[in-house]
């Protein structure tokens, strides 16, 4: 059996924004990928996986499997270009249904 050199190479590390567990939105209307993060006050918040040009959320690694979602001020967003995410509440078509079910 011949093994290709690529098979022996370790897998590439995931991009920075993929180091946390990714889940799918439970809405039948949406199904988008999201990451569950914690706000600085400890509340759970869904964040879209892919960074967005309109994003305002910086995901900060705190050493476990749940990032902290920090809202970045407008004057500081250029410093984090390409790394800012959008809260899933802003992009999910079913967000009103999930919010009102609480």
N, C-alpha and C positions, 0 to 999 in steps of 0.2 A: 504494500500500500504506500503510495506516494502522498506526502503531506505538503501542501503548498506553504511557502514562507509566510503568507498572510494569515494562515490558520494558527501559526505559532505566535503571532504578534498579539500583545494584550489589546483589549478593546480600548478605543479612544474614550477619554473621560467625557462625561456629558457636558454640554454648555453650562455656564454658571447658573442660568435660570432653570435648568432641569435637574438640579441636585436634590430637589424636594419631590415628594410623591405627587404625581399628576393624576387627577380624577376627571371624570366627565360630569358635566352639569346634568342633574336628574330630570330636567325639563324635557319633555318630548319635543318641544318647539326649538330647543337649543342644542344640547348635546356637546357644547364646546368643552375644550380641555381647560381645567383650572387648577390652581394651587390653593390650598387652604393655608392662610397665614393668620398671625395674631396681630392685633393692633398694639400699640404701646401700652394700652390699658388692659390688655389681656383678652379682648373679645375676638372671636373667630370672624374672619372675613374672606370671601372668595376673591381671587385675583386671576385675571386671564394669564395663561401661560406665556404667550408671546409678548415681547415688549411692543410698545405702540408709540408712534410719534406724539400722540395726544396723551400719553401716560403721565400720571402724577405720583405713582406708587413705586417706591424703591424697596425691593425685597432684600432684607439684611439677614445674613446667616447668624444664628445665635448658638450654633454648635449642636443642634439637634435636628429633628426632621420637620420642624415647623419654623418658617422664617417670620421675621417681624416686618409688617407692612408699614413703612414710613411715608407719610405724605410729604412730598418735596415742594418747597415754596417755589413760586414762579421764577424768582430771580436766581434760583440755584439749579433749575432744570437743565440748562446747557451743560453743566458739569457732569451730568449723568445721562447724556444723550445716548440712545440705543439700549439703555438699561431700565427704563421706566415702564411700568406696566399700568394697565387700567383695571380698576375694580370691576369685578364681573357684574355687580349690580348695575353698572352703566351700560353694559353691552348685551345682557341677557334679555330676550324678548319676554320672558316669563317672570322677570324680577318682581313685578307688582304682586303676582300670585303668591310667590314665596314670602314676601315681606308681610302680606296681610294674613298669612296663615299662622302667624306667631301668636 
